[in-house]
Amino acid sequence: MEQAVIEPAGEGSATSPEVVIETRNLTKIYRDFWGRQKVHALKALDLEVRQGEIFGLLGPNGSGKTTTIKLLLGLLFPTSGQALVFGRDASEVNKNERIGYLPEESYLYRFLNAEETLDFYGRLFTMAPETRRQRVESLIELVKLGWARKRQLKEYSKGMARRIGLAQALINDPELILLDEPTTGLDPIGTREMKDLILQLRDEGKTVILCSHLLADVQDVCDRIAILYQGELKELGRVDALLKVRDVTQVQASGLSDQAKQEIREVIEKHGGKLQMMDNPTSTLEELFLNIVQESEARPGRRATKSTDQ
Amino acid sequence: MFRRVKLARAEEPRSQPISENFMVVEELPLPFSEWLVQSSRYGLAAVAVFLIGSLFFSYLVTAFRYGASEGFYLTAKVMFRGVGEFFQISPRRIIAMAGLAFKEAVRRRVLVSFAVFIAILLFAGWFLDTESTQPGQLYISFVLTSTNFLVLALVLLLSVFSLPTDIKQKTIYTVVTKPVRAWEVVLGRITGFCAIGTLILLAMGVFSYWFVVRGLAHNHVVNTDDIRPSELIEGGVEGATLKNRNHFHSFPVDTNGQGKTDMRMGHWHEVGRQGEGENASYQVGRARDGLAARIPEYGKLRFLDRTGALAEPISVGYEWTYRGYFEGGTLAAAIWRLEGITPENFPDGLEIFWSISVFRTHKGDIEKGVSGSWTLAHPENDNQSPPIPFESKEFSLDSLYIEREFELATGETIDIFKEYADDKGRMDFILRCDDRGQYFGVAQADFYQHVGDRNFAWNFAKGYLSIWIQMTLVIGMGVMFSTFLSAPVALLATLGSVVMGFFTSHVKELALSVFNPENSTIDGGGPIESLIRLVNQMNVSVDLDLGFATAVIQALDAVIMAFMWAVAVMVPDFSRFDMVGYVAEGFNVPADVWCQQLVVGLAYSFVVTCLGYFLLRTREIAA
């Protein structure tokens, strides 16, 4: 196994100077009724997230990701330390005007339909009724639930509930979006769309905080990540820098003959390098799936024929 | 000088007892403005004590957790933030939250309760006493009481389960991460549940009104064979109706063919003749006055002793010392002074109502009531009317109609307002007991002048208003408890508070009997002592053996009862909101009463909302 050489994380790598989120020595200890310590969920976390970046919080279950998000939202109070959002204490309510939050499961009122749900959440913000109606319409279109807009959420599949959950998080056109496990329950198409949307939000200048244990998702979209383990920050930095393997060179070429490949091998040996792999790259299952779906949509009725090695 | 005059008792139906049970108003309501001044002083003091107490308690908790200085900082921060956020409350968000609570309630099928109510009314006919002499009272108290308990039970369940379910299912995460203040969460819940409760109450009210009116509507048929010439009215006839709804009426008809039946079961009918001679038939109109909202005007009561001097009344040894007694056959009397007795207010005459308790020192003629008399008297000179005799009807309301002008035995016609009322419109009504050795017992509210009538439907609505106030209180308490307790515990806490609220005065008396047994009429001690007495089968009037164990038991009882007393002082006195008595007995609910109740209800709702805010704001939603 190659050991990845990790670039030291630096605050200078942030994309924008304005600090949106800052935690200082943020600590959370869960206690029982008698005040005895149960779990030390977060240990002295120091973080800064700047405007316009997609920041990933990574870690196994129970590592403190969700606790961090909840502390940032004021759903939990820190045992010690500070969580600041837009420079204000996380327990202040006014900051929520600029925040969108998608919880790890779509905790929505199951007796409302999609329209009512978005209308209800829209009313909680300072927003003109006309704007609210327009945003409800555009978000229903965005998450592609126009066909189920009048159905109660209790009839929704997990993926549909996730989509409407995302829509409610965006109802106020937030500057900061906190997404807790955003791709859970989504099919590959939904996952891809979610990732595309996250990138689009970043392009619009919004800040996104993503919390996931699905590493592929994080890798695909995040600019920077923090890795938490047992409540402690283990790593922090830019994804490309963190993942870059410095002493390995990757070349991809198409249309090469066997002879050309042989010559490349010889060149590598001549320069004292060691050829680790020369093979046809495999596509990801996600790509394969998406291609099949795309082709099926283009030619309905025909069995999709993708050239695969039998 | 007594002047003998012919003062006739009023004609039928007015001289009939109109109610089997009279209403006891132990304390006449204070005028609203006076009450407001008095209670706002008490209320402000209570708020100050409550505020200081809560701040101190909060400081203790936070100081214990975070240290003395940090605790102070946190308490101050929460308090100032609470005030700041109060001024940021947005009606739009409250309406949105209320709409959500409303939809949630509908989804939880609260409308089923209305169906249950309808079912209760449909089957009520099986259980309501058809032979009751006061069917109006029975019907009204039945619908009001059943609505009251049904609605309170419904909103209790709604209010305590909502917020804990929201927190348990984490749906609240998506709400409190929006710019929603805890004020709005609490107020939205209260408003939403009040809205659905109001709708249900309105529906129940309309249905109940229809049930009462329809249930009491009836008619009678007259058998023309029973019609005979009247002994009282010259040229007139008299007769009786056939029996319907367990009663019949007798009636006179004058020469014009018009008449009124007597008063039975709290109502009377108009009777009209159609046709003449052999072909005459008699039509009985709809029941009248069965559903009334009388406005009484109470006077100030004073007593005279047997020598005719002002004195305190006699106690006849009843534990309930509400009424004062005076001796019969002497100069002893009870005198009410009424104001506003002017010809402008009562152009035709006066209609007085009274109820008297009789204490007999000897059996006398047990078949007959004790004799008494009324005398009208001028407050400033010696003018007195001849006594108007009556026979006491215990525990029922009696009435008398005194015509404005009447003829003296001398043939002279006099005007009661000129003779017995002073310039300020004051008149004294003197009650005497005429049987030697017997006593009459009266209280201030036992005598009143019938000033007029209000619309019954409006009075009925006021009965529902009192239920509405109770409903908002239960919702407020339910939501407040549910901000920091789990649903079942919040249910118990709210239920406990409501039950305590119905018995506050009793609990306070009980507590004081434990703190100060010498000055109390209640024996038996606190809960532990009572349990020991139960187990040992000890009489309550026997003291426990003196000793260490007794001292410990009594100290523990004092602690328990101090807690009970504190709770009883804090919870709203639900028995104050009971207006069923007024409505069912046919009395107008005075504006002073319902305004006071409304203010008390609003004040309590405000306090529980504040409590709810701080409890919700200081809890970790996601913990």
Interface residues (C-beta under 8 A of the other chain):
Chain A: Y30 G35 K70 L73 G74 L75 L76 F77 V93 N94 N96 E97 I99 Y101 P103 E105 Y107 L108 Y109 F111 L112 E116 F120 Y121 R123 L124 F125 T126 G165 Q168 N172
Chain B: R65 E85 Q88 S90 R92 R93 I95 A96 G99 L100 K103 E104 R107 Q169 K170 T171 I172 Y173 T174 V175 V176 T177 K178 P179 V180 R181 E620 I621 A622 A623
